[in-house]
Amino acid sequence: MSIVALSGLLLGGCSLNEPNGKKNEGIDLANMDTTYKPGDNFYMYAIGGWKKNNPIPDEYSVYGAFNQLDQQNTQMLKDLFDELTKKKDLNDEQKKILNFYSSGMDTNAIEKSGIEPLKPYFDEINQLKDYKDFAAFLGKMHHNSIFAPFYLYAGQDEKNSEMVIAQIFQGGLGLPDRDYYTSQDDVSKMLRDEYQKYIVNLLKVAKLYPEDQIEKIAKNIFDIETQMAKASMTRVEMRDPKKLYNKMTVEELQKLTPNFNWNEYFTALGKSDIKSLNIGQPNFFTELNKMYKSIPIEQWKQYYTFHLINDCASYLNKDIEKTSFDFYGTVLSGKTKMKDRWKKVVELTSNMLGEAVGKLYVQKYFPEESKTRMLELVKNLKATFREHIQKLDWMTDETKQKAVEKLDAMNLKIGYPDKWRDYSQVEIKEQPFVLNVLAAERFDVDYMLSQIDKPVDRQKWDMYPQTVNAYYSPNMNEIVFPAAILQPPFFNAKADDAVNYGAIGVVIGHEMTHGFDDQGRQYDKNGNLNDWWNEKDAANFKAKADKLIPVYEAYKINDSLNVNGKLTLGENIADMGGLSLAIDALKKTFKGNEQPIDGFTPIQRFYLSFANVWRQNIRLQELQRRLKEDVHSPAEVRVNVPIYHFEEFNTAFNIKPTDKRYVKPENRLKIW
């Protein structure tokens, strides 16, 4: 549960000089467009100037504060890698970083090797004789992180959060959402057609099949995926953690899916001692069980050949890479140009060797004083949240006490892990780039497998320090802020309190509120899926949460598009909560003599700062994709819907009943 979709990319803060020469940190007035009234469209009033002056670069599908900061971060990481090339005394970890980066930049070697490095995997596929061979085969493929037609991962037991167990989850699709295969809207129909063309094009450039057979093979692959999609849970259904908790023994799973030998699968995976596991979507696996037998093995071989190439396309020769980009980059997201090679390889190196790179990143770029200031902000936000809980008029004292206990138990991680991962066993060397990628992926799978059936490691992070994001983990009951997000425009040690509370303060409040949104509230203070609410309070919460759904769905984007209020409910609750907590925490800092800066009061600067975090331009294709897939509302909605429900905002900007977005006091919503 992060503040942006993890695929979001991002740059830095803005400053301006006041007439008296004093530097004002935090808000660039040039970002504003005062031709808009705050009461009609605060989002455009606050950042309309920025939108006009920052068209989307060709290589992006969305471009905003996150993307700008991510751009800056990518350059900082490249500078780190360039420094490594000049050092003579590299340690083993640093050599691996450099080898990985160098192999990714060696386009001559990548072109020369083509798809030849994948030959051992194609040989494995071609050795399949019937469905009984499938389990051992998938175990080998999954050990290399080629996860189709389902995923396996290590995760905390939802009802025993001290233990990590194996989890299996639906997957196997080339389109990013199951609804694309079943929906009858024009966009879904178009994407189905384009995806089938893409399968044909990818198989043609791979040159593994006679060209006159490829159309038929592509249809076979698409038909298999469509069958899987129809058996898959929707994203809204998967927001219910109770539906996703179906723990059983391997023997029970074997009875559920008799056509797949799970012992052979786990042995080939390298984890033969698994006794029990959680099945995310039992119906998907029972359907898959039928498909193993009913679909001819030749078609399964075609399906897996395609998915192997598709998964590795970004690491192969330019014809394959470009074919993949033309569909996933252009058709799905609207990008017109691939990223510069160095940017792509820097990001891949950072993702594949995350904590090794993170260690270098924080040593060079993360000031420890940022951690000190963050601790103070979190302490203030937590105290405010505690007060909010105590004042709730819809919750009984019994549940309030448990809510406060959960809040007090909420752990905090800032900057970087106390304990770094050991990369000594990963084999990164001078070899084709795709093999280094697969080696890093295999290392990650081994690391994941090593955690299964062990006590949870509470020092472990689920995000790297160089990631521009933040998250709340319901199983750990903790909020985590990687080093990279603690930079302008999110956090600025030189800026006034209003700017920081409007940016990182809202982020902190947002992540805290996730512990009490419609999903997070189902977990107790120890991270177990355990109902700690009395019936009346739970009903009151649901009634309040349900009121948010039509409010968010009523907002029209581009005059015609709207969010799925059920899909985005948790994030919308967290956005409302973050704003509520941060504005009250800011007001506690007031001493009674607060002066305007650039003509704006602290309360006004708070909301301007909040809007600046979400400054963004987005392509239509990307917007349509996110509205179907993303649990977060689009940036414009995240600003323009919640703020009009706050008295502080309405007073600060003199919002009148005649203004377009005015919300009557009796219709204003608040949960936390």
C-alpha positions in Angstrom: 0.0 0.0 0.0 2.1 2.8 -1.2 1.4 6.4 -1.9 1.8 5.9 -5.6 1.7 2.9 -7.8 5.2 1.4 -7.6 5.6 1.8 -11.3 5.5 5.6 -10.9 8.7 7.4 -11.7 10.0 10.9 -10.5 12.5 15.3 -9.4 13.1 17.8 -7.2 12.0 20.8 -5.3 11.5 24.3 -6.4 12.7 27.5 -4.9 12.3 31.2 -5.6 13.8 34.4 -4.6 11.7 37.0 -2.7 12.1 40.7 -3.6 14.2 41.3 -0.5 16.7 38.6 -1.7 15.7 36.1 1.0 15.5 32.6 -0.5 12.2 31.0 0.0 12.3 27.2 -0.1 9.4 25.0 -1.0 6.9 26.5 -3.3 7.5 28.0 -6.8 4.8 30.6 -7.5 5.4 30.1 -11.2 3.8 26.7 -10.8 0.4 28.4 -10.2 -2.3 29.5 -12.6 -4.3 32.2 -11.0 -6.7 32.4 -13.9 -8.4 29.5 -12.1 -10.4 30.1 -8.9 -9.4 28.0 -5.9 -13.1 27.1 -5.4 -13.6 25.9 -9.0 -10.4 23.9 -9.6 -7.7 24.1 -6.8 -5.5 21.6 -8.6 -5.1 23.9 -11.7 -4.9 27.0 -9.5 -2.0 25.5 -7.6 -0.1 23.8 -10.4 -1.6 24.9 -13.7 1.5 26.9 -14.6 3.7 23.9 -14.1 1.4 21.7 -16.3 1.6 24.3 -19.1 5.4 24.6 -18.9 6.2 20.9 -18.5 5.0 18.8 -21.4 5.4 15.1 -21.1 8.8 14.0 -22.5 8.5 11.4 -25.3 9.9 8.6 -23.1 7.3 9.0 -20.3 3.6 8.1 -20.1 3.2 10.3 -17.1 5.3 13.2 -15.9 5.1 14.8 -12.5 6.9 15.5 -9.2 7.6 11.8 -8.7 9.0 11.4 -12.2 11.2 14.5 -11.9 12.6 13.3 -8.6 13.2 9.9 -10.1 15.0 11.5 -13.1 17.2 13.2 -10.6 17.8 10.0 -8.7 18.7 8.1 -11.9 21.4 10.7 -12.6 22.7 10.4 -9.0 22.9 6.7 -9.4 24.7 7.0 -12.7 27.2 9.3 -11.1 27.8 6.6 -8.4 28.4 3.9 -11.1 30.7 6.3 -13.0 32.7 6.8 -9.8 33.1 3.0 -9.5 34.7 2.8 -13.0 37.4 5.1 -11.7 38.1 3.2 -8.5 40.9 0.6 -8.4 40.1 -1.1 -5.1 36.5 -2.3 -5.6 35.0 -4.8 -3.2 33.2 -7.8 -4.5 29.7 -6.2 -4.3 30.9 -3.1 -6.2 32.5 -5.3 -8.9 29.1 -7.0 -9.3 27.3 -3.7 -9.6 29.8 -2.5 -12.3 29.7 -5.9 -14.1 25.9 -5.8 -14.2 25.8 -2.2 -15.4 28.6 -2.8 -18.0 26.9 -5.9 -19.5 23.7 -3.9 -19.8 25.5 -1.1 -21.7 27.3 -3.5 -24.0 24.8 -3.3 -26.8 27.2 -5.0 -29.3 27.4 -8.1 -27.2 23.6 -8.1 -26.7 23.0 -7.8 -30.4 25.5 -10.5 -31.2 24.1 -13.0 -28.7 20.4 -12.4 -29.7 18.2 -15.0 -28.0 20.9 -17.7 -27.9 21.5 -17.2 -24.1 17.9 -18.5 -23.6 18.6 -21.8 -25.5 18.8 -23.9 -22.3 15.4 -22.7 -21.3 13.9 -23.4 -24.7 15.4 -26.9 -24.5 13.6 -27.4 -21.2 10.4 -26.4 -22.8 10.9 -28.7 -25.8 11.5 -31.7 -23.6 7.9 -31.5 -22.2 6.0 -34.7 -23.3 2.7 -34.3 -21.5 1.0 -32.5 -18.6 2.6 -34.8 -16.0 6.0 -33.2 -16.8 4.7 -29.7 -16.1 5.2 -29.6 -12.4 8.9 -30.2 -12.4 9.3 -27.9 -15.4 7.5 -25.1 -13.7 9.6 -25.5 -10.6 12.8 -25.0 -12.7 11.3 -22.0 -14.5 10.0 -20.4 -11.3 13.4 -20.8 -9.7 14.6 -18.5 -12.5 11.8 -16.1 -11.8 9.9 -16.9 -15.0 6.6 -16.9 -13.2 3.8 -18.2 -15.4 1.1 -19.4 -15.1 1.1 -18.5 -11.4 3.3 -16.8 -8.9 5.0 -18.2 -5.8 6.3 -15.9 -3.1 7.1 -15.8 0.6 4.8 -13.8 2.8 3.8 -13.5 6.4 1.0 -15.8 7.5 -2.0 -13.5 7.7 -3.2 -15.1 10.9 0.3 -15.8 12.4 2.3 -12.7 11.5 5.4 -14.0 13.3 5.9 -16.7 10.6 6.6 -16.6 6.9 4.8 -19.1 4.7 4.7 -20.0 1.0 2.0 -18.2 -1.0 0.8 -19.0 -4.5 -1.2 -16.4 -6.5 -2.9 -16.2 -9.8 -0.9 -15.0 -12.8 0.0 -16.1 -16.3 -1.4 -13.1 -18.3 0.4 -10.9 -20.8 -2.1 -8.1 -20.5 -1.9 -6.2 -17.2 -5.5 -6.9 -16.0 -7.9 -9.8 -16.3 -10.7 -7.4 -17.3 -8.9 -6.6 -20.6 -9.7 -10.2 -21.7 -13.4 -10.0 -20.8 -14.7 -6.4 -20.9 -16.7 -5.3 -23.9 -15.7 -1.6 -23.8 -13.9 -0.1 -26.9 -10.5 0.2 -25.1 -10.5 -3.4 -24.0 -11.5 -4.7 -27.4 -8.8 -2.6 -29.0 -6.2 -3.8 -26.6 -7.2 -7.5 -27.2 -6.6 -7.0 -30.9 -3.3 -5.1 -30.4 -2.1 -7.7 -27.9 -2.7 -10.6 -30.3 -0.8 -8.6 -33.0 2.0 -8.2 -30.5 2.2 -11.9 -29.8 2.5 -12.5 -33.6 5.2 -9.8 -33.9 7.3 -11.0 -31.0 7.3 -14.6 -32.2 8.3 -13.4 -35.7 11.3 -11.4 -34.5 12.3 -14.3 -32.2 12.4 -16.6 -35.3 11.6 -19.8 -33.4 8.6 -20.9 -35.5 7.8 -21.1 -39.2 6.2 -17.9 -40.1 3.1 -19.5 -41.6 2.3 -21.1 -38.3 2.7 -18.0 -36.1 -0.9 -16.6 -36.4 -2.3 -20.0 -35.2 0.2 -20.2 -32.4 -0.6 -16.7 -31.2 -4.3 -17.6 -31.1 -3.5 -20.6 -29.0 -1.5 -18.5 -26.5 -4.3 -15.8 -26.3 -7.0 -18.5 -25.8 -5.0 -20.0 -22.9 -4.7 -16.6 -21.3 -8.3 -15.8 -21.8 -9.3 -19.0 -20.0 -7.0 -18.0 -17.1 -8.4 -14.5 -17.1 -12.0 -15.7 -16.7 -11.0 -17.8 -13.7 -9.0 -14.9 -12.1 -10.3 -12.7 -9.3 -11.0 -9.1 -10.1 -8.8 -6.4 -8.5 -11.8 -5.2 -6.4 -12.3 -8.8 -5.1 -8.6 -9.0 -4.2 -9.0 -6.0 -1.9 -10.6 -8.3 0.6 -7.8 -10.0 2.6 -10.2 -12.6 4.0 -10.9 -13.9 0.5 -7.2 -14.2 -0.2 -6.5 -16.3 2.9 -6.9 -20.0 2.1 -4.2 -21.8 4.1 -3.9 -25.6 3.5 -1.3 -28.4 3.6 0.4 -29.5 0.4 -1.6 -32.7 0.6 -4.9 -30.7 0.6 -3.7 -28.6 -2.3 -2.8 -31.9 -4.1 -6.4 -33.1 -3.7 -7.7 -29.8 -5.0 -5.4 -29.9 -8.1 -4.7 -33.6 -8.8 -3.3 -33.0 -12.3 -0.2 -31.1 -10.9 2.3 -32.8 -8.8 3.2 -30.3 -6.1 6.0 -32.4 -4.5 7.7 -32.5 -7.9 7.2 -28.8 -8.3 8.7 -27.9 -4.9 11.6 -30.3 -5.3 12.5 -28.7 -8.7 12.1 -25.3 -7.2 14.7 -26.2 -4.5 12.2 -26.2 -1.6 11.0 -29.7 -1.0 10.2 -29.4 2.7 7.2 -27.1 2.4 4.3 -28.5 4.5 1.6 -25.9 4.2 1.0 -22.7 2.2 -1.6 -20.1 1.4 -3.6 -20.3 -1.9 -4.6 -16.8 -2.9 -7.3 -17.8 -5.4 -8.4 -21.5 -5.1 -10.9 -21.2 -8.0 -8.1 -20.1 -10.3 -6.0 -23.1 -9.4 -8.9 -25.6 -9.8 -9.5 -24.1 -13.3 -5.7 -24.3 -14.0 -5.8 -27.9 -12.9 -8.4 -28.7 -15.6 -6.4 -26.7 -18.2 -3.2 -28.7 -17.6 -4.9 -31.8 -19.0 -7.4 -30.4 -21.5 -4.9 -28.2 -23.4 -2.5 -30.1 -25.7 1.1 -30.0 -24.4 2.3 -28.4 -27.7 0.1 -25.4 -27.0 1.5 -25.2 -23.4 5.0 -25.2 -24.9 4.0 -22.4 -27.2 2.5 -20.5 -24.3 5.6 -20.8 -22.2 8.0 -20.0 -25.1 6.2 -16.7 -25.6 6.2 -15.9 -21.9 9.9 -16.6 -21.6 10.7 -14.2 -24.4 8.1 -11.7 -23.2 9.6 -11.7 -19.7 13.1 -11.2 -21.0 12.4 -8.9 -23.9 13.9 -5.8 -22.2 17.2 -7.6 -21.8 17.6 -8.9 -25.4 18.5 -7.6 -28.8 17.0 -4.4 -30.1 14.4 -6.0 -32.4 12.8 -7.9 -29.6 13.2 -5.0 -27.1 11.5 -2.6 -29.6 8.7 -5.0 -30.4 7.9 -5.3 -26.7 8.1 -1.5 -26.2 5.8 -0.8 -29.2 3.1 -2.7 -27.3 3.7 -2.2 -23.6 5.2 1.3 -23.9 3.3 2.8 -26.8 -0.1 1.0 -27.2 -0.7 0.5 -23.4 0.9 3.7 -22.1 1.3 6.2 -25.0 5.1 6.6 -24.8 6.6 7.5 -28.2 10.3 6.9 -27.4 12.3 4.4 -25.4 14.4 5.7 -22.5 18.0 6.4 -23.2 19.9 3.1 -22.8 22.0 4.4 -19.8 18.8 5.4 -17.9 17.2 2.0 -18.4 20.3 0.1 -17.4 20.9 2.3 -14.3 17.3 1.6 -13.2 17.7 -2.1 -13.9 20.9 -2.3 -11.9 19.3 -0.5 -9.1 16.3 -2.8 -9.1 18.2 -6.1 -9.5 21.0 -5.4 -7.0 18.8 -3.1 -4.8 20.4 -3.1 -1.4 24.0 -3.2 -2.8 23.2 -0.1 -4.7 21.2 1.3 -1.8 24.2 1.1 0.5 26.3 3.3 -1.9 23.3 5.7 -2.4 22.8 6.5 1.3 26.5 6.8 2.0 26.8 9.5 -0.6 23.4 11.2 -0.6 21.4 10.7 2.6 22.0 13.3 5.3 21.4 11.9 8.8 19.7 15.1 9.9 16.8 14.2 7.6 16.2 11.2 9.8 16.1 13.3 12.9 13.6 15.7 11.4 11.4 12.9 10.1 11.3 11.3 13.6 10.0 14.6 15.0 7.4 14.8 12.2 6.2 11.2 12.8 6.0 11.8 16.5 3.8 14.9 16.0 1.6 13.1 13.4 1.2 10.1 15.8 0.2 12.3 18.7 -2.4 14.0 16.5 -3.8 10.7 15.3 -4.1 9.6 18.9 -6.1 12.7 19.7 -8.3 12.2 16.6 -9.1 8.6 17.7 -10.1 9.7 21.2 -12.4 12.4 19.8 -14.3 10.1 17.4 -18.0 10.3 18.0 -18.8 7.1 16.0 -16.5 4.7 17.9 -16.9 3.2 21.3 -14.3 3.5 24.0 -13.5 -0.2 23.8 -12.5 -0.1 20.1 -10.8 3.3 20.6 -8.5 1.7 23.2 -7.5 -1.0 20.7 -7.1 1.5 17.9 -4.7 3.5 20.1 -2.8 0.4 21.0 -2.4 -0.4 17.3 -1.2 3.1 16.6 1.3 3.0 19.5 2.6 -0.4 18.3 3.1 0.9 14.7 6.8 0.6 13.8 8.8 3.2 11.9 11.6 2.7 9.4 13.4 5.7 7.9 16.1 6.0 5.3 17.7 2.6 5.0 17.9 -0.9 6.7 20.0 -1.4 9.8 21.1 -4.7 8.3 22.1 -5.0 4.6 21.6 -8.0 2.4 24.6 -10.2 1.6 25.2 -10.4 -2.2 28.2 -12.7 -2.1 26.3 -15.6 -3.6 24.9 -13.8 -6.7 26.9 -14.6 -9.8 27.2 -11.5 -11.8 30.1 -11.7 -14.4 31.1 -10.9 -17.9 28.4 -12.7 -19.8 25.3 -11.8 -21.9 23.2 -9.2 -20.1 20.1 -11.4 -19.9 22.1 -14.1 -18.1 23.2 -11.5 -15.5 19.5 -10.5 -15.1 18.4 -14.1 -14.6 21.3 -14.7 -12.2 20.1 -11.7 -10.1 16.5 -12.9 -10.3 17.5 -16.5 -9.3 19.4 -15.0 -6.3 16.2 -13.2 -5.3 14.2 -16.3 -5.6 16.7 -18.2 -3.4 16.5 -15.4 -0.9 12.8 -15.5 -0.9 12.7 -19.3 -0.5 15.1 -19.2 2.4 12.5 -17.2 4.4 9.7 -19.7 4.1 8.7 -21.5 7.3 11.0 -19.3 9.3 10.2 -16.5 11.8 9.7 -13.1 10.2 12.8 -10.9 9.9 11.5 -7.6 11.3 14.7 -5.8 10.1 13.9 -6.6 6.5 12.7 -3.9 4.1 10.3 -4.4 1.2 11.6 -1.3 -0.7 15.1 -0.1 -1.5 16.5 3.1 -0.1 16.9 4.7 -3.6 13.1 4.2 -4.3 11.0 7.4 -4.4 8.0 6.0 -2.5 6.7 5.0 0.9 4.6 2.2 2.3 2.6 0.8 5.1 2.7 -3.0 5.8 -0.4 -4.4 7.5 1.4 -7.6 8.5 4.3 -5.8 10.1 2.2 -2.8 11.3 4.9 -0.5 10.2 5.4 2.6 8.0 8.5 2.9 5.9 10.1 5.9 4.2 13.1 5.2 2.0 15.9 7.8 1.8 15.0 8.8 -1.8 11.6 10.3 -0.9 13.2 12.5 1.8 14.0 15.2 -0.8 12.1 18.2 -2.2 9.3 18.5 -3.0 8.3 15.9 -0.4 10.8 16.9 2.3 12.9 20.1 2.5 14.9 20.8 5.7 15.2 24.4 4.7 11.5 25.0 4.1 8.9 26.3 6.5 6.7 23.9 8.5 3.7 24.5 6.3 5.5 23.2 3.2 6.8 20.1 4.9 3.5 19.2 6.6 1.7 19.7 3.3 4.1 17.3 1.6 5.8 14.7 3.7 3.5 15.3 6.6 0.5 14.2 4.5 2.5 11.3 3.2 3.2 10.2 6.8 -0.4 10.6 7.8 -1.5 8.7 4.6 0.7 5.7 5.5 -0.5 5.7 9.1 -4.1 5.9 8.0 -3.5 2.7 5.9 -3.4 0.9 9.2 -7.0 1.9 9.7 -8.5 1.9 6.1 -11.0 -0.7 4.9 -8.2 -3.3 4.5 -5.7 -2.3 7.2 -8.3 -2.1 9.9 -8.8 -5.8 9.7 -5.3 -6.4 11.1 -4.5 -6.2 14.8 -1.6 -4.4 16.4 0.6 -7.5 15.8 -0.2 -7.6 12.1 -2.6 -10.6 12.3 -5.9 -10.8 10.3 -8.0 -10.6 13.4 -11.2 -8.7 13.9 -10.7 -6.3 16.9 -13.7 -4.1 16.3 -17.1 -4.5 17.9 -20.0 -5.0 15.5 -21.5 -1.5 15.9 -18.2 0.3 15.3 -17.4 -1.8 12.3 -20.8 -0.9 10.8 -20.2 2.8 11.5 -16.9 2.6 9.8 -18.3 0.9 6.8 -21.2 3.4 6.5 -18.7 6.3 6.5 -16.3 4.5 4.1 -19.1 3.7 1.7 -20.0 7.3 1.4 -16.6 8.1 -0.1 -17.3 5.7 -3.1 -19.9 7.8 -5.0 -18.1 11.1 -4.1 -14.9 9.9 -5.8 -16.8 8.3 -8.7 -18.7 11.5 -9.4 -15.5 13.4 -10.3 -15.1 13.6 -14.1 -11.5 13.5 -15.5 -11.2 14.9 -19.0 -15.0 15.4 -18.8 -15.8 11.8 -19.3 -13.6 9.4 -17.2 -14.0 8.5 -13.6 -12.4 6.3 -10.9 -13.6 3.0 -9.6 -14.5 4.1 -6.1 -14.4 0.5 -4.7 -11.0 -0.2 -6.2 -9.5 3.0 -4.9 -11.3 3.1 -1.5 -8.3 2.3 0.7 -6.1 4.9 -0.9 -8.9 7.5 -0.8 -9.4 6.9 2.9 -5.7 7.2 3.4 -5.6 10.5 1.4 -8.4 11.9 3.5 -6.8 10.7 6.7 -3.3 12.1 5.7 -4.7 15.5 5.1 -6.8 15.5 8.3 -3.8 14.5 10.5 -1.2 16.8 8.8 -3.2 20.0 8.9 -4.0 19.5 12.6 -0.4 18.6 13.3 0.7 21.8 11.6 -1.7 23.9 13.6 -0.1 22.6 16.8 3.2 24.3 15.7 1.6 27.7 15.5 2.7 30.3 18.1 0.2 33.0 17.2 2.5 35.2 15.2 2.6 33.3 11.9 3.4 35.6 8.9 2.5 35.1 5.3 5.2 34.2 2.9 4.7 35.5 -0.7 1.3 36.6 0.4 0.2 33.1 1.5 -0.6 32.1 5.1 0.8 28.9 6.5 -2.6 27.1 6.0 -2.6 28.2 2.3 1.0 27.1 1.9 0.1 23.7 3.3 -2.5 23.1 0.6 -0.3 24.6 -2.1 2.5 22.3 -1.0 0.1 19.3 -1.0 -1.0 20.0 -4.6 2.6 20.5 -5.8 3.4 16.9 -4.7 0.8 15.7 -7.2 1.7 18.0 -10.1 1.5 15.9 -13.1 0.7 15.5 -16.9 -0.5 12.1 -18.1 -1.2 10.6 -21.5 -4.7 9.4 -22.2 -3.6 5.8 -22.7 -1.8 5.7 -19.3 -4.8 7.4 -17.6 -7.2 4.8 -19.0 -4.8 2.0 -18.0 -4.5 3.3 -14.4 -8.2 3.8 -14.0 -8.6 0.1 -14.6 -5.6 -1.2 -12.7 -4.4 1.2 -10.1 -5.7 1.3 -6.5 -4.7 5.0 -6.4 -6.9 7.7 -7.8 -5.3 10.0 -10.5 -3.3 13.0 -9.2 -6.0 15.5 -10.1 -8.6 13.5 -8.1 -6.3 13.1 -5.1 -6.2 16.9 -4.8 -9.5 18.1 -6.0 -11.8 15.7 -4.2 -10.7 15.6 -0.6 -9.6 19.2 0.1 -13.1 20.7 -0.3 -14.2 18.6 2.7 -11.9 20.5 5.1 -13.0 23.6 6.9 -9.4 24.9 7.1 -9.1 24.8 3.3 -12.5 26.4 2.7 -11.7 29.2 5.1 -8.2 29.8 4.0 -9.1 30.2 0.3 -12.5 31.8 1.0 -14.5 29.1 -0.9 -18.1 30.3 -1.5 -21.3 28.3 -2.0 -21.4 29.7 -5.6 -18.0 28.1 -6.4 -18.1 25.0 -8.6 -16.5 22.5 -6.2 -18.0 23.9 -3.0 -19.2 21.1 -0.6 -21.9 22.0 1.9 -20.7 21.5 5.5 -23.4 18.8 6.1 -22.0 16.8 3.1 -18.4 17.0 4.1 -16.9 13.6 4.9 -14.4 12.6 7.5 -13.5 9.2 8.9 -10.2 9.7 10.8 
